[in-house]
Amino acid sequence: MENLIANTQSASVEEKIVLENARINVRHKIINRIADTDSMLGNTSDISHILLHELSIFANKLSQANSLAEMRASTESLKSAIGAIEGKVASGEVTLPYQIKGQTAALDEALTRAHGVSSLLK
């Protein structure tokens, strides 16, 4: 009978379990209400390609600029592609997930994941 009764966990273990369950619950809500994993991956890929392309245009134009006016002109394509996001975030129309997590936490998570993948590739 004793083997069938779960052992009482320490408060810190219980807290970790509660936090993990909350994280799983949020992920399920995202999958069920917002986007499945494949859709989010596709969207992330699209955004990465837009940024890669626009930053390439910017870098190439900026590297050839000879005046402040040409430097400013080099930003037009990038500004056209993503410039409106700043205003939407500033007005509260859009909140980005990293703002909820915290920028440091989001960057730390990305760096930890990147380092882990790099370690496996070595």
C-alpha positions in Angstrom: 0.0 0.0 0.0 2.9 2.4 0.8 4.2 2.1 -2.8 0.9 3.3 -4.2 0.9 6.6 -2.2 2.9 9.4 -3.8 5.7 10.9 -1.8 5.2 14.4 -0.6 7.5 16.7 -2.6 9.5 19.6 -1.3 8.0 23.1 -1.8 10.6 23.9 -4.5 9.8 20.7 -6.4 6.1 21.4 -6.1 6.6 25.0 -7.4 8.6 23.6 -10.4 5.8 21.2 -11.2 3.2 24.0 -11.0 5.3 26.3 -13.2 5.9 23.5 -15.8 2.1 22.6 -15.8 1.3 26.3 -16.4 3.8 26.5 -19.2 2.4 23.3 -20.8 -1.1 24.8 -20.5 -0.1 28.0 -22.2 1.5 26.1 -25.0 -1.6 24.0 -25.6 -3.7 27.2 -25.7 -1.3 28.7 -28.3 -1.5 25.5 -30.4 -5.3 25.3 -30.1 -6.2 29.0 -30.4 -3.4 30.8 -32.3 -1.3 28.5 -34.4 0.0 25.0 -34.6 3.8 24.4 -34.5 4.1 24.0 -38.3 2.3 27.4 -38.9 4.5 29.1 -36.3 7.6 27.6 -37.9 6.5 28.7 -41.3 5.8 32.2 -40.1 9.2 32.4 -38.3 10.8 31.3 -41.5 9.0 34.0 -43.5 10.0 36.7 -41.1 13.6 35.5 -41.0 13.7 35.7 -44.8 12.1 39.1 -45.0 14.7 40.4 -42.4 17.6 38.7 -44.1 16.6 40.2 -47.5 15.9 43.7 -46.1 19.1 43.7 -44.1 21.0 42.7 -47.1 19.6 45.5 -49.1 20.3 47.9 -46.3 23.9 46.7 -45.8 24.7 46.9 -49.5 23.2 50.4 -49.9 24.8 51.7 -46.7 28.2 50.4 -47.7 28.0 52.5 -50.9 26.7 55.7 -49.3 28.8 58.7 -49.6 26.7 61.2 -47.8 24.2 61.5 -44.9 21.4 61.7 -47.4 22.5 58.5 -49.1 22.7 56.8 -45.7 19.2 57.8 -44.9 18.0 56.7 -48.3 19.6 53.3 -47.6 17.0 52.7 -44.8 13.9 53.2 -47.0 13.3 49.6 -48.0 13.8 48.3 -44.4 11.7 51.1 -43.0 8.9 50.3 -45.6 9.0 46.6 -44.7 9.1 46.8 -40.9 8.9 50.5 -39.8 5.3 50.4 -38.8 5.9 47.8 -36.1 7.4 50.3 -33.8 4.3 52.4 -33.7 2.0 49.5 -33.2 4.1 48.3 -30.3 4.4 51.8 -28.8 0.6 52.3 -29.0 -0.1 49.0 -27.4 -1.9 47.7 -30.5 0.6 44.9 -30.6 2.5 43.2 -27.8 5.4 40.9 -28.7 5.9 37.7 -26.7 9.5 38.7 -25.7 8.0 41.7 -24.0 5.9 39.5 -21.7 8.8 37.1 -21.1 11.3 39.9 -20.7 14.0 40.7 -23.2 16.8 39.3 -21.1 14.9 36.0 -20.5 14.1 35.7 -24.2 17.7 36.3 -25.3 19.0 34.0 -22.6 16.6 31.3 -23.8 17.7 31.8 -27.4 21.4 31.8 -26.6 21.0 28.6 -24.4 19.2 26.8 -27.2 21.7 28.0 -29.8 24.7 26.9 -27.6 23.1 23.5 -27.1 22.6 23.0 -30.8 26.1 24.2 -31.5 27.5 21.8 -28.9 25.7 18.9 -30.6 27.0 19.9 -34.0 30.6 19.9 -32.7 
